Amino acid sequence: MKFYAPTKVYLEKNSVKNHGREMASLGSKALIVTGRHSAAANGSLKDVTDVLEEYDVPYIIFNEVEENPSVDTVAKAAELAIGEKADFVIGIGGGSPLDAAKGVAIMAGNPEEGVECLYEKKPLKPLPFVAVPTTCGTGSEVTPNAVLTRPALHKKGSMSHNVNPDLALVDGKYLASASRNLLISTSVDALSHSIEARLHSNANEYNHMFSEYALRIWSGLIPYLTGQKEADEETYQRFMLSSTTAGMAIAQTATSLPHALSYPLTLDYGVAHGRACGFFEAAYMEEYARNKPEDVECILNLLGFADLAAFDAFMKDLLGPQAIAEEDSDKIADSLISSGKTSTYPFPIDRDGVMRILRKSLEVM
């Protein structure tokens, strides 16, 4: 068995302030990578800049990261970092800013390289990197992967380099300003990480500990997602714990078929990432149960569902329907089979199996 977790993680109230000295010690000038609005609105950006100013560390801010960040955005931010002689990177936000920041850390740490280096398998050392997550789904603060959009190829995919954050500062208070839709979408991403890590060809006993613990936490969050209860400060910390723990699970395995199937929905239909992944989880579990039903039973028990039908009904009610054109479903299935991503699934699966997952998950028109 193998287990690797190099990131130092602090999950607590006022995490950035409490560990500001450690963050500030990673370099002499910081590039802050974030989105356009949310980090300023939820207070995370101010927390970070206050700490940097307290310890006299200069910084510049790149706040142009879009949803599903492109390699072009990463290159633009890296050019700023190189020009300003920044020697460490701080990513603030959800999965998009954190993944973009990982790409920036690679490019700014290797200024002789062009943007194509992000998808070339060569030994490149990134700049030191701090992750400050503000949503409860990505897990990017504890994983080495970064999913970026490549507009020229019209595709999304993980870059070829592993960038583990040196430091992750996690604080549930940043969720207080999140909309219910954002909370649902991002937390369903964490659920997807937990399920896919548990039902993965690379899963082992170490990985099971993280995925199963994350599922147990997630089950306690269901009343807050359905609107039966109002979240408080402690609840938001539980949302973050679920996300970070699920991230630790996929750090050992990567994701599986639902994530691979989700990418065309985000690119071509504008569906939020977590919601797109969530559509496929019940059907993926049903397909998996053809071979090893006891693993699926374990997940359902941890989540508190009597059977797979009850889980499927819950997810459909939580996420709503999603239609897709027949020709697009064929393209998605063909692309998945040809990509080699079926290797993440522990059992043989053919195109008919992939189509079963698609048709049970989406309204194919």
VENMO-V135942 format. One record per backbone hydrogen bond with DSSP energy under -0.5 kcal/mol. CO is the residue of the C=O (numbers start at 1). NH is the residue of the N-H. If there is no record, write none. Layout:
co=CO nh=NH
co=CO nh=NH
This chain:
co=7 nh=9
co=8 nh=168
co=10 nh=12
co=10 nh=170
co=12 nh=15
co=14 nh=18
co=15 nh=19
co=17 nh=20
co=19 nh=23
co=20 nh=24
co=21 nh=25
co=23 nh=26
co=24 nh=27
co=28 nh=58
co=29 nh=87
co=29 nh=88
co=30 nh=32
co=30 nh=60
co=31 nh=33
co=31 nh=90
co=32 nh=34
co=32 nh=62
co=33 nh=92
co=34 nh=65
co=37 nh=40
co=37 nh=41
co=38 nh=42
co=39 nh=45
co=43 nh=47
co=44 nh=48
co=45 nh=49
co=46 nh=50
co=47 nh=51
co=48 nh=52
co=49 nh=53
co=50 nh=54
co=51 nh=55
co=52 nh=57
co=53 nh=56
co=56 nh=58
co=58 nh=30
co=60 nh=32
co=61 nh=63
co=62 nh=34
co=65 nh=36
co=69 nh=149
co=70 nh=74
co=71 nh=75
co=72 nh=76
co=73 nh=77
co=74 nh=78
co=75 nh=79
co=76 nh=80
co=77 nh=81
co=78 nh=82
co=79 nh=83
co=80 nh=84
co=81 nh=85
co=81 nh=86
co=82 nh=85
co=87 nh=128
co=88 nh=31
co=89 nh=130
co=90 nh=33
co=91 nh=132
co=93 nh=134
co=93 nh=135
co=94 nh=98
co=95 nh=99
co=96 nh=100
co=97 nh=101
co=98 nh=102
co=99 nh=103
co=100 nh=104
co=101 nh=105
co=102 nh=106
co=103 nh=107
co=104 nh=108
co=105 nh=109
co=105 nh=127
co=106 nh=110
co=107 nh=110
co=110 nh=113
co=114 nh=117
co=115 nh=118
co=116 nh=119
co=117 nh=120
co=118 nh=160
co=120 nh=122
co=122 nh=124
co=124 nh=126
co=128 nh=89
co=129 nh=166
co=129 nh=167
co=130 nh=91
co=131 nh=169
co=132 nh=93
co=133 nh=171
co=139 nh=142
co=140 nh=143
co=144 nh=163
co=146 nh=148
co=146 nh=159
co=148 nh=157
co=149 nh=71
co=149 nh=151
co=150 nh=153
co=150 nh=154
co=150 nh=155
co=155 nh=150
co=157 nh=148
co=161 nh=163
co=163 nh=165
co=166 nh=8
co=167 nh=131
co=168 nh=10
co=168 nh=170
co=170 nh=12
co=171 nh=174
co=172 nh=175
co=173 nh=176
co=174 nh=177
co=175 nh=178
co=179 nh=183
co=180 nh=184
co=181 nh=185
co=182 nh=186
co=183 nh=187
co=184 nh=188
co=185 nh=189
co=186 nh=190
co=187 nh=191
co=188 nh=192
co=189 nh=193
co=190 nh=194
co=191 nh=195
co=192 nh=196
co=193 nh=197
co=194 nh=198
co=195 nh=199
co=197 nh=200
co=200 nh=203
co=204 nh=208
co=205 nh=209
co=206 nh=210
co=207 nh=211
co=208 nh=212
co=209 nh=213
co=210 nh=214
co=211 nh=215
co=212 nh=216
co=213 nh=217
co=214 nh=218
co=215 nh=219
co=216 nh=220
co=217 nh=220
co=218 nh=221
co=218 nh=222
co=219 nh=222
co=221 nh=224
co=221 nh=225
co=222 nh=226
co=223 nh=228
co=223 nh=229
co=232 nh=236
co=233 nh=237
co=234 nh=238
co=235 nh=239
co=236 nh=240
co=237 nh=241
co=238 nh=242
co=239 nh=243
co=240 nh=244
co=241 nh=245
co=242 nh=246
co=243 nh=247
co=244 nh=248
co=245 nh=249
co=246 nh=250
co=247 nh=251
co=248 nh=252
co=249 nh=252
co=249 nh=253
co=250 nh=254
co=256 nh=259
co=256 nh=260
co=257 nh=261
co=258 nh=262
co=259 nh=263
co=261 nh=265
co=262 nh=265
co=262 nh=266
co=263 nh=267
co=264 nh=268
co=264 nh=269
co=265 nh=269
co=265 nh=271
co=266 nh=270
co=272 nh=276
co=273 nh=277
co=274 nh=278
co=275 nh=279
co=277 nh=280
co=277 nh=281
co=278 nh=281
co=278 nh=282
co=280 nh=284
co=281 nh=285
co=282 nh=286
co=283 nh=287
co=284 nh=288
co=285 nh=289
co=286 nh=290
co=287 nh=290
co=288 nh=291
co=288 nh=292
co=289 nh=293
co=292 nh=295
co=292 nh=296
co=293 nh=297
co=294 nh=298
co=295 nh=299
co=296 nh=300
co=297 nh=301
co=298 nh=302
co=299 nh=303
co=300 nh=304
co=300 nh=305
co=307 nh=311
co=308 nh=312
co=309 nh=313
co=310 nh=314
co=311 nh=315
co=312 nh=316
co=313 nh=317
co=314 nh=318
co=315 nh=319
co=316 nh=320
co=322 nh=363
co=324 nh=365
co=325 nh=329
co=326 nh=330
co=327 nh=331
co=328 nh=332
co=329 nh=333
co=330 nh=334
co=331 nh=335
co=332 nh=336
co=333 nh=337
co=334 nh=338
co=335 nh=339
co=336 nh=340
co=336 nh=341
co=337 nh=340
co=340 nh=343
co=341 nh=344
co=342 nh=345
co=344 nh=201
co=350 nh=354
co=351 nh=355
co=352 nh=356
co=353 nh=357
co=354 nh=358
co=355 nh=359
co=356 nh=360
co=357 nh=361
co=358 nh=362
co=362 nh=364
co=363 nh=324
co=363 nh=365
